[in-house]
């Protein structure tokens, strides 16, 4: 049986005309943190009215006996839904409490003031023997039917009023009727994109200018930055929201079951179902096999092939005829676009993890990267995520000196972070970059979109030791909390990769910390290779991962699989790296055993049978259920410029949807690992900010102070090169907007805590430094600094950021 089909987002380049709308009754949000506005009202259809008459505003399902969705005028609460039927009920707020609860009913309780609600919930909250809602019966008894003559008079009056309103309102845009979320911030009308081409009023005209729609659900038209449009496809009740005049409005929702951006995402209760945008702003060969043109394939041959972004940048810079280093920006523009964000929400996903390198902030000395440009596209990612209701996990994927020596760290080679003679200086510099990013994303304009910060991707704990990694994590934690401030929701959730130490090694650490979690990357493909088919591996994720995730969730706190894939072997173009071969075929340069077989059956997805696709999908469902909170690696794999197709299909979520081997609704995974039940919250170790949120025991904080006493492969810290915090701090810019009113939009200063005035770590003029990527076995300079053989004579005291006060 073939897997489910995937309906992609369709778009067309044509510019469709906007249709009239009723003007907003609520003010534009003056502040992105404002949480409520008066509800919008809108007319409803009623079949008893004469042609041309205005429709009553509060009948809906209660009278028309239609349902079960909420009426579009129910605007001021957080129970936000797209328009489905003008007859739908608008009285959710009148419902009684859920059975067994003292809390008022809410949008997910399924009770409707509607006698024709879902059969399974039609009697929820009703007394035995009643044939309709007690609220509905009460209303019908209280409000008797009006006399016929009064009704006719009312119809005439309403008709006249409507006619006048139509004359006054000629030229207004579409009233699109999607209810506003709780923050609602302003009316769900306005500009749909930042293309800046809204119709301008004629100077001689007497009618207002047309404004484009700013929100919509399944089937609505979306206008993108360049003015092109596409039809939004979201079968899960999600809706987009974008108004250029109110660009920090967080009214969008990815799916009906995911909190809107202006609502609280309850970690441990709400499930993270996300994808990585791997290879976009931090390139690596496996993800960016092709873009414009193929990034790594173009420079894979020759005596000095491009194997990481460092060598890719060098090769591009030398290739002036081919576009030079600006080819990277061409890649940023085209590899991931707004359409991808729309499709991600439509796929039932609610988070994106976005890897970036430190060169998004700055470069130094001979670092060849395209500096600062990727930050511009990260700002676009924030805009697009906000527009489609997606949350972002900002992942610092590459650090100076390399935290693991792998190609995705920026430079393939050795580990120079917390290791070797430049290990301490590289860590100082990395902490500065964490601080700069934390200050930006903690600003109120961005904190509800960029809600999580993965501070270091895959640090090589076995190389430099868990103790020094924990010291670094604690210092980073203090820096981030100082940037964001203490309080409900201030500053992002902080994700610590377990450093290949195992989840259990972190139990007992960071107890009482504010919103911290563990990140783990469970891959099956890089170990022993097997020819077993997917049908024999379906339960492997449940057996290998489910219990460990549960234990960590209950003993440490939030535990998320930041990366995983469908690969059960290492077949695929550049999966191990450029020119490194594959274990499965026995060609891996690092060893790994004899040849198991050919990779062709695993990579040529065009030959996969419906049965095989179904088995892969079952493997995906088992993985999702076992991991519970996860980010798949990755959303998209580019086509090979040689074969014209994806050569690593098990790593592409998008391709899996298109080909039918990835579930179109990730909620289908629930129960796949039965009888191992997933963690059922709440997170006992999770804090929520505010008083008591940062109560780590002194025994822990004193034992893991910064800096370390010594660095692996180098010795005592005081004998090693270090930087001094006297440099001018780098701040990150906010986005720009094309609308003329954008000059009044506050995009933030890039610095959330104005009291954080410490300088940036920079070299000491009188000291000697090695290359940040120097071989860890190299000896440090001697003497380190002119005129003094002792570091203490010239280096300032170590900066230890104190824990924020409650």
C-alpha positions in Angstrom: 0.0 0.0 0.0 1.5 3.3 -1.0 2.3 6.0 1.5 0.1 9.1 1.8 0.4 11.7 -0.8 1.7 15.2 0.0 -0.1 18.3 -1.2 2.5 21.0 -1.6 1.9 24.7 -1.4 0.9 26.0 -4.8 1.8 29.4 -6.0 1.6 31.5 -9.1 3.6 34.5 -10.2 0.5 36.5 -11.1 -0.6 39.5 -9.1 -4.2 38.9 -8.1 -6.4 41.8 -7.3 -7.3 42.4 -3.7 -11.0 42.4 -2.9 -12.8 44.9 -0.6 -12.7 44.6 3.1 -14.4 46.2 6.1 -12.1 48.6 7.9 -10.6 47.5 11.2 -12.4 48.4 14.4 -9.4 47.8 16.6 -6.3 50.0 16.8 -3.0 48.9 15.3 -0.8 47.3 18.0 1.5 50.0 19.4 3.6 47.4 21.2 4.5 43.8 20.3 3.9 42.8 23.9 0.3 44.1 24.0 -2.0 41.2 24.5 -5.6 42.2 24.0 -7.9 44.3 21.8 -11.6 44.7 21.5 -13.2 41.9 19.4 -14.0 42.5 15.8 -17.6 41.9 14.7 -18.6 40.8 11.3 -21.9 40.0 9.6 -23.2 36.5 9.4 -25.4 34.9 6.7 -29.0 34.1 7.4 -31.2 32.4 5.0 -34.4 34.2 6.1 -33.2 37.7 5.0 -34.3 39.3 1.8 -31.7 39.8 -0.9 -29.4 42.7 -0.3 -30.2 42.9 3.4 -27.5 43.0 6.0 -26.9 39.8 7.9 -27.4 39.6 11.7 -24.3 39.6 13.8 -25.0 37.0 16.5 -26.9 34.1 15.2 -24.4 31.6 13.9 -24.8 27.9 14.6 -27.2 28.5 17.4 -29.9 29.4 14.9 -28.8 28.0 11.6 -27.9 24.7 13.3 -24.7 24.6 11.4 -21.3 23.9 12.9 -19.1 23.1 14.5 -16.4 25.7 14.0 -16.3 29.1 15.9 -17.7 32.2 14.1 -15.1 34.5 12.7 -16.2 37.4 14.9 -14.9 35.7 18.0 -11.8 37.8 17.9 -10.5 38.9 21.3 -9.6 35.5 22.9 -6.8 33.2 22.1 -9.1 30.7 20.6 -8.2 31.6 17.1 -9.5 29.7 14.1 -9.7 30.3 10.4 -13.1 31.0 8.7 -15.0 27.9 7.7 -18.7 28.8 7.7 -20.5 32.0 8.3 -23.1 30.1 10.3 -20.6 28.9 12.9 -21.1 29.6 16.6 -19.4 32.4 18.4 -20.1 31.6 22.0 -17.2 29.3 23.1 -16.6 31.6 26.1 -20.1 30.8 27.4 -19.3 27.1 27.8 -19.0 25.4 31.1 -15.9 23.8 32.6 -14.4 20.7 31.2 -15.4 17.5 33.1 -13.3 17.1 36.2 -11.9 20.6 35.9 -12.5 23.9 37.6 -11.0 25.8 34.7 -13.2 27.5 32.2 -13.6 25.8 28.9 -11.2 26.6 26.0 -11.0 26.0 22.3 -9.8 22.5 22.5 -12.6 21.2 24.8 -14.9 20.4 21.9 -18.1 21.5 23.6 -20.1 23.6 21.3 -23.2 25.8 21.9 -24.6 24.0 18.9 -27.0 21.1 18.8 -25.2 19.7 15.8 -21.7 19.5 17.1 -19.5 16.4 16.8 -21.3 13.2 17.8 -18.5 12.2 20.2 -18.8 15.5 22.1 -22.3 16.6 21.5 -23.4 16.0 25.1 -20.3 17.4 26.8 -21.5 19.6 29.7 -25.2 18.8 29.1 -27.6 17.4 31.5 -29.1 13.9 30.8 -32.2 14.0 28.6 -31.5 17.4 27.1 -31.6 17.6 23.4 -29.7 20.8 23.1 -27.2 22.9 25.1 -28.6 24.3 28.4 -27.1 27.7 27.3 -29.0 27.5 24.0 -32.3 26.5 25.7 -31.8 29.4 28.2 -31.3 31.9 25.5 -34.4 30.7 23.5 -36.5 30.9 26.6 -35.2 34.4 27.6 -35.3 36.0 24.1 -38.7 35.3 22.6 -39.1 35.5 18.9 -39.8 39.1 17.8 -43.1 40.1 16.2 -43.3 39.8 12.5 -44.0 43.5 12.0 -41.0 44.5 14.2 -38.8 42.1 12.3 -39.8 43.6 8.9 -39.2 47.1 10.3 -35.8 46.0 11.5 -35.0 44.5 8.1 -35.9 47.7 6.3 -33.7 49.8 8.7 -30.8 47.4 8.4 -31.1 47.4 4.6 -30.9 51.2 4.6 -27.9 51.3 6.9 -26.1 48.6 4.9 -26.7 50.6 1.7 -25.2 53.7 3.3 -22.2 51.7 4.6 -21.6 50.3 1.1 -21.5 53.8 -0.4 -19.1 55.0 2.3 -16.9 51.9 2.2 -16.3 51.6 -1.6 -12.7 50.9 -2.2 -11.9 49.2 1.1 -10.1 45.8 1.0 -11.2 42.3 1.8 -12.7 41.6 5.2 -11.0 38.2 5.5 -12.7 37.3 8.8 -10.0 35.2 10.4 -10.3 35.6 14.2 -7.5 37.4 16.0 -5.5 35.5 18.6 -5.3 36.5 22.2 -2.5 39.1 21.7 -4.4 40.0 18.6 -2.3 43.1 18.6 -4.4 44.7 16.0 -7.2 43.9 13.6 -6.6 41.0 11.2 -6.5 43.4 8.2 -3.7 45.3 6.6 -0.7 44.5 4.4 -0.1 40.9 3.5 3.6 41.2 2.8 6.5 43.7 2.7 6.4 44.0 -1.1 5.5 47.7 -0.6 3.3 47.8 -3.7 0.0 48.4 -2.0 -2.3 50.6 -4.1 -1.9 54.3 -3.3 -5.0 56.5 -3.2 -5.5 58.9 -6.0 -4.9 62.5 -4.8 -8.3 63.4 -6.3 -10.1 60.4 -4.9 -12.4 60.6 -1.9 -12.2 56.9 -0.9 -9.5 55.4 1.3 -6.7 53.3 -0.2 -7.0 49.6 -0.6 -5.1 47.5 1.9 -4.1 43.9 1.3 -5.2 41.1 3.5 -2.9 40.3 6.4 -4.0 36.8 7.5 -5.7 33.7 6.2 -6.0 30.0 6.5 -6.2 27.1 4.1 -6.8 28.2 0.6 -6.0 31.9 1.2 -3.8 33.9 -1.1 -0.4 35.0 0.3 1.7 37.8 -1.1 5.5 37.4 -0.7 8.3 39.9 -0.5 8.7 40.2 -4.3 5.0 40.6 -4.9 4.3 37.1 -6.2 1.5 35.2 -4.7 0.7 31.6 -3.8 -2.2 29.7 -2.3 -1.6 28.7 1.3 -2.3 25.0 2.0 -2.8 24.1 5.6 -5.2 21.3 6.5 -4.4 21.6 10.2 -6.2 24.8 11.1 -3.1 26.9 10.9 -3.2 30.5 9.6 -0.6 33.0 8.6 -0.4 36.6 9.7 1.7 39.4 8.3 1.1 43.2 8.3 3.9 45.4 7.2 2.6 48.2 9.3 2.6 46.0 12.4 5.6 43.7 11.7 6.0 42.4 15.2 2.5 41.1 15.6 2.6 37.5 16.8 -0.9 36.5 15.8 -0.1 33.5 13.6 -0.6 29.9 14.5 1.1 26.9 12.8 -1.7 24.4 13.6 -4.8 24.3 15.7 -3.1 22.2 18.3 0.0 24.5 18.5 -0.2 27.6 20.6 -0.1 30.8 18.6 3.0 32.8 18.9 1.3 35.2 21.4 0.4 32.3 23.5 2.6 30.3 25.9 4.2 27.2 24.6 4.2 24.8 27.5 7.3 22.6 27.2 6.6 19.1 28.5 3.0 19.4 27.5 3.1 20.9 24.1 5.3 18.8 21.8 8.1 20.1 19.7 7.9 18.7 16.2 10.5 20.5 14.1 13.0 20.4 11.3 16.5 21.8 10.8 17.2 24.2 8.1 20.6 22.5 7.7 23.1 23.7 5.1 21.4 27.1 4.6 23.2 29.7 6.7 25.9 27.3 7.8 26.8 25.2 4.8 27.8 21.6 4.9 28.2 19.2 2.0 25.4 16.7 2.8 22.7 19.4 2.9 23.7 21.8 0.2 24.6 19.4 -2.5 23.1 21.8 -5.0 21.7 25.3 -5.0 22.9 27.9 -7.5 24.9 26.0 -8.7 25.9 23.1 -6.6 28.0 24.5 -3.9 30.4 21.7 -3.0 30.2 19.6 -6.1 31.4 22.5 -8.2 34.6 22.6 -6.2 34.9 18.9 -5.2 37.5 18.0 -7.7 41.1 19.2 -7.9 44.1 19.2 -5.6 42.3 21.3 -2.9 38.6 20.4 -2.9 36.1 22.3 -0.9 35.3 20.2 2.1 33.9 22.8 4.6 32.7 26.4 4.5 36.3 27.6 5.0 37.7 25.9 1.9 34.4 26.6 0.0 34.8 30.3 0.7 38.4 30.3 -0.4 37.5 28.4 -3.6 34.6 30.8 -4.3 36.6 33.9 -3.7 39.2 32.7 -6.2 36.5 31.9 -8.7 35.7 35.5 -9.7 34.4 34.4 -13.1 31.9 32.1 -11.4 30.6 34.8 -9.1 33.2 34.9 -6.4 32.2 34.8 -2.7 28.8 36.3 -3.5 27.8 32.9 -4.7 27.1 32.2 -1.0 24.5 35.0 -0.9 22.9 33.6 -4.0 22.7 30.3 -2.1 21.1 32.1 0.9 18.5 33.7 -1.4 17.4 30.5 -3.1 18.0 27.4 -1.0 15.5 28.3 1.7 12.7 30.8 0.9 9.4 31.9 2.4 7.6 29.0 0.7 9.6 26.5 2.7 8.3 28.1 6.0 4.8 27.9 4.6 5.2 24.2 3.7 6.8 23.4 7.1 3.7 24.7 8.9 1.5 22.9 6.5 3.3 19.7 7.2 2.2 19.8 10.8 5.5 21.0 12.2 5.8 23.9 14.7 9.5 24.6 15.1 12.6 25.2 13.0 16.2 24.8 14.2 18.4 27.2 12.3 22.2 26.6 12.4 24.4 29.6 12.0 28.2 30.2 12.2 29.9 33.0 14.2 30.7 34.8 10.9 27.1 35.9 11.0 28.4 38.4 13.6 32.0 39.1 12.5 35.2 37.6 11.1 38.8 38.3 12.2 42.2 38.1 10.6 42.4 35.7 7.7 39.0 34.0 8.2 37.6 33.7 4.7 33.9 33.5 5.4 31.3 35.9 3.9 30.9 38.0 7.0 27.6 39.3 8.4 25.6 38.5 5.3 23.9 35.4 6.7 22.5 37.5 9.6 20.4 39.4 7.0 18.8 36.1 6.1 18.3 35.0 9.7 16.3 38.1 10.1 14.2 37.0 7.1 13.8 33.6 8.8 12.4 35.4 11.9 9.9 37.3 9.7 8.8 34.1 7.8 8.6 32.1 11.0 6.5 34.8 12.6 4.3 35.0 9.5 3.4 31.2 9.7 3.4 30.7 13.4 6.6 28.8 13.7 9.1 29.0 16.6 12.8 29.1 16.1 15.6 27.3 17.9 18.7 29.4 17.1 21.6 26.9 16.9 25.2 28.3 17.1 26.6 25.6 14.9 30.2 26.7 14.4 32.7 28.2 16.9 36.2 29.7 16.5 38.9 26.9 16.5 36.2 24.3 16.0 34.3 22.6 18.8 34.5 19.2 17.2 36.8 19.2 14.2 34.0 18.3 11.8 33.1 20.1 8.5 29.9 21.7 9.9 32.0 23.6 12.5 33.3 25.8 9.8 36.6 24.1 9.4 37.4 20.5 9.1 40.4 19.4 11.2 41.3 19.4 14.8 39.5 20.6 17.9 40.7 24.0 19.0 37.8 25.0 21.4 38.6 24.2 25.1 41.5 22.2 23.7 45.1 23.1 22.9 47.0 26.3 23.4 44.2 28.5 21.9 41.4 26.6 23.6 40.7 29.1 26.3 40.9 32.2 24.0 38.6 30.5 21.5 36.1 29.8 24.3 36.3 33.5 25.5 35.5 34.6 22.0 32.6 32.1 21.7 31.1 33.3 24.9 31.0 36.8 23.4 29.1 35.6 20.4 26.6 33.8 22.7 26.2 37.1 24.5 25.6 39.1 21.4 23.0 36.7 20.0 21.3 36.4 23.4 21.0 40.2 23.7 19.4 40.4 20.3 16.9 37.6 20.6 15.9 38.6 24.2 14.4 41.9 22.9 10.6 42.0 23.1 10.3 42.2 19.3 11.9 38.8 18.8 11.6 36.8 22.0 8.3 35.1 21.1 9.7 33.8 17.8 13.3 32.9 18.7 12.3 31.1 21.9 15.2 28.6 22.2 19.0 29.0 22.0 21.2 26.0 21.3 24.5 27.5 22.4 26.9 25.1 20.9 26.3 22.3 18.4 28.0 18.9 19.2 30.9 20.0 21.4 33.4 17.1 21.6 33.1 16.4 25.3 35.4 13.3 25.2 38.2 15.6 24.0 38.1 18.4 26.5 36.1 16.7 29.3 32.7 17.1 30.8 33.9 19.3 33.7 35.2 22.0 31.4 32.1 21.8 29.2 29.9 22.2 32.2 31.9 25.3 33.3 31.5 26.7 29.9 27.8 26.0 29.9 27.3 27.6 33.3 29.1 30.7 32.2 27.0 30.9 29.0 23.9 30.4 31.1 24.7 33.3 33.3 25.5 35.5 30.3 22.2 34.7 28.6 20.1 35.2 31.7 21.9 38.5 32.3 21.1 39.5 28.7 17.4 38.5 28.9 16.7 39.5 32.5 14.8 37.4 35.0 11.1 37.2 34.7 8.3 35.3 33.0 9.4 34.5 29.5 12.5 36.8 29.5 15.4 35.4 27.6 15.2 32.2 25.6 15.1 28.6 26.7 18.7 27.4 26.7 19.6 24.1 25.1 22.8 22.3 26.1 24.1 19.5 23.8 25.1 16.5 25.9 28.5 16.6 24.4 28.5 12.9 23.6 28.7 12.1 27.3 25.2 10.5 27.4 22.1 12.0 28.9 22.5 10.3 32.2 25.8 12.1 32.9 23.9 15.4 33.2 21.5 14.3 35.9 21.9 16.5 39.0 23.4 19.4 37.1 21.7 22.7 36.6 19.0 21.8 39.1 16.9 24.9 39.8 18.1 26.6 36.6 15.7 28.7 34.6 14.4 27.0 31.4 17.3 24.8 30.4 17.2 21.6 28.5 19.4 18.9 27.0 20.0 18.3 23.3 20.9 14.9 21.9 21.5 13.7 18.3 20.6 10.0 18.0 21.8 8.8 14.6 21.7 5.1 13.7 23.6 5.4 10.5 27.2 6.0 11.6 27.7 2.9 13.6 27.9 -0.7 12.5 26.4 -1.2 9.0 23.7 -3.7 8.2 21.9 -4.9 5.1 18.7 -5.4 7.2 15.7 -3.7 5.5 13.5 -1.1 7.2 10.9 -3.7 8.0 13.4 -5.3 10.4 14.4 -1.9 12.0 11.0 -0.3 12.6 11.1 -0.9 16.4 14.7 0.0 16.8 14.1 3.7 17.8 11.6 2.6 20.4 14.1 0.1 21.8 17.1 2.4 21.7 15.7 5.8 22.6 12.3 5.9 24.2 13.3 4.9 27.8 16.3 7.2 27.7 14.3 10.2 26.6 11.7 9.5 29.3 14.4 9.2 32.1 16.1 12.4 31.0 12.8 14.3 30.8 11.9 13.3 34.4 15.4 13.5 35.9 17.0 16.5 34.1 14.2 18.4 32.4 13.4 19.1 28.8 15.2 16.8 26.5 15.1 17.3 22.7 16.5 15.3 19.8 18.0 18.2 18.0 18.9 16.0 15.0 17.9 12.6 13.7 17.2 11.2 10.3 15.7 8.2 8.5 19.1 6.8 7.5 19.9 3.4 8.8 23.3 3.3 7.0 25.7 6.0 5.8 24.8 5.8 2.2 24.3 9.1 0.4 26.3 11.8 -1.3 28.7 13.6 1.1 26.9 12.1 4.2 30.3 11.6 5.8 32.0 14.5 4.0 33.5 15.3 0.6 35.7 12.5 -0.6 35.5 10.4 2.6 33.6 7.5 1.1 30.9 5.4 2.9 31.1 2.6 5.4 28.3 0.6 3.7 30.4 0.2 0.6 33.7 -0.3 2.5 35.2 3.0 1.1 35.2 5.1 4.2 38.6 6.6 4.7 38.3 6.3 8.5 37.8 2.6 8.4 34.6 1.0 9.6 34.7 -2.6 8.4 34.2 -4.5 5.1 31.8 -3.7 2.3 28.2 -4.6 3.1 26.7 -3.9 -0.3 25.9 -1.3 -2.9 24.3 2.0 -1.8 22.2 2.2 -5.0 19.0 0.5 -3.5 19.2 2.9 -0.6 19.6 6.2 -2.5 17.6 5.6 -5.7 14.2 6.5 -4.3 12.6 6.3 -7.7 12.9 2.5 -7.4 11.4 2.2 -3.9 8.2 0.1 -3.8 5.1 1.2 -2.0 5.9 -1.5 0.7 9.3 0.0 1.3 8.0 3.5 1.5 5.4 2.3 4.0 8.2 0.6 6.1 10.3 3.8 6.1 7.2 5.8 7.2 6.7 3.4 10.1 10.3 3.8 11.0 9.8 7.6 11.0 6.7 7.3 13.2 8.6 5.1 15.7 11.4 7.6 15.8 9.0 10.5 16.4 7.2 8.7 19.2 10.4 7.5 20.9 12.1 11.0 20.7 8.9 12.9 21.6 10.4 16.4 21.1 12.5 16.5 18.0 14.0 18.3 15.0 14.5 16.2 11.9 17.8 16.7 10.0 17.0 18.2 7.6 14.1 19.9 5.8 15.6 20.0 2.4 18.4 18.3 0.5 19.4 19.9 -2.8 19.6 18.0 -6.1 22.9 16.8 -7.3 24.3 18.8 -10.2 25.6 15.5 -11.7 22.5 13.3 -11.4 19.8 16.0 -11.1 18.2 14.4 -8.1 18.5 14.1 -4.3 21.3 11.6 -3.5 20.6 11.4 0.2 16.8 10.9 0.3 16.6 9.6 3.9 17.8 13.0 5.1 15.1 15.2 3.4 11.8 15.7 5.2 10.4 17.6 2.2 11.3 14.8 -0.3 9.7 12.3 2.1 6.4 14.2 2.0 6.5 14.5 -1.8 7.4 10.8 -2.2 5.1 9.4 0.5 7.6 7.9 2.9 7.2 10.7 5.6 3.9 11.0 7.4 1.8 14.0 6.4 0.6 14.3 9.9 3.3 13.8 12.6 0.7 13.2 15.3 0.2 9.8 13.7 3.4 8.8 15.6 1.6 8.9 19.0 1.5 5.3 20.4 4.0 3.8 17.9 6.2 2.8 20.7 3.5 1.2 22.8 3.8 -0.1 25.5 6.5 2.4 26.3 4.4 5.4 27.1 6.0 8.8 26.4 6.8 11.3 29.2 3.6 12.8 30.4 4.9 16.0 32.2 4.9 18.4 33.7 8.7 19.0 33.7 9.5 19.0 37.4 13.0 20.4 36.7 11.7 23.1 34.3 11.4 26.7 35.6 9.3 29.5 34.1 11.2 32.6 35.1 10.3 35.0 37.9 11.0 34.5 41.7 12.7 31.2 42.4 13.6 30.5 38.8 17.3 30.6 39.2 18.0 28.7 42.4 20.9 26.5 41.5 22.7 25.3 44.6 26.0 26.9 45.5 27.6 23.6 45.6 27.1 23.3 41.9 27.8 26.9 40.9 31.0 27.0 43.0 32.3 23.7 41.6 31.9 24.8 38.0 33.1 28.4 38.0 34.7 30.0 35.0 37.4 29.9 33.8 38.7 26.3 34.0 41.9 25.7 35.9 43.4 23.9 33.0 42.8 23.1 29.3 43.1 19.7 27.8 46.3 19.2 25.7 47.6 22.6 26.9 47.9 22.8 30.7 47.2 25.6 33.2 45.0 28.3 31.9 47.2 31.0 33.3 50.0 29.9 30.9 47.9 30.2 27.8 47.0 33.0 25.5 43.8 34.9 26.5 41.8 37.9 25.4 40.8 41.0 27.4 37.3 42.4 27.6 38.2 45.9 26.4 36.9 45.9 22.8 33.9 47.7 21.4 30.9 45.3 21.5 29.3 44.3 18.3 25.6 44.7 18.1 23.4 43.0 15.6 21.0 45.1 13.4 17.3 44.6 13.2 15.4 44.2 9.9 14.3 46.9 7.6 10.8 47.4 6.2 9.8 48.8 2.9 6.6 50.6 3.9 6.8 54.4 4.3 5.6 54.1 7.8 8.6 51.9 8.7 10.5 54.9 10.1 8.2 54.7 13.1 8.7 51.0 13.7 11.0 50.1 16.5 13.2 47.2 15.5 15.2 47.3 18.7 18.8 48.4 19.4 20.2 44.8 19.3 20.9 44.9 23.0 18.1 43.9 25.4 20.0 44.8 28.7 21.2 48.4 28.6 23.1 47.7 31.8 25.3 45.1 30.2 28.2 47.3 29.3 31.2 45.0 29.4 33.5 45.1 26.5 34.2 42.5 23.9 37.1 40.0 24.2 39.9 41.2 22.0 43.7 40.5 21.8 46.0 42.2 24.3 48.3 44.4 22.2 51.5 43.3 24.0 50.7 39.6 23.8 51.4 36.8 21.3 48.7 34.6 19.9 48.7 31.5 17.7 46.3 30.8 14.9 42.9 29.8 16.5 43.1 26.6 14.5 46.6 25.7 15.4 47.3 22.0 16.0 46.5 21.3 19.7 49.9 19.8 20.2 51.6 23.1 19.5 53.3 24.9 22.4 52.0 28.3 23.5 54.1 31.4 22.9 56.8 32.0 25.4 56.7 34.5 26.9 53.1 35.2 26.3 53.3 38.9 26.5 56.1 41.4 26.2 57.8 42.3 29.4 56.1 39.6 31.5 56.5 35.8 31.6 53.5 35.5 33.8 49.9 35.8 32.5 48.7 37.2 35.8 50.9 40.2 35.3 49.0 41.4 32.2 45.7 39.6 32.0 42.7 41.1 33.8 40.8 39.0 36.3 38.5 36.5 34.7 35.0 37.8 34.1 32.5 35.6 36.0 29.0 36.8 35.4 27.1 36.5 38.6 23.8 34.7 38.6 20.8 37.0 38.1 18.8 38.0 41.2 15.3 36.7 41.5 
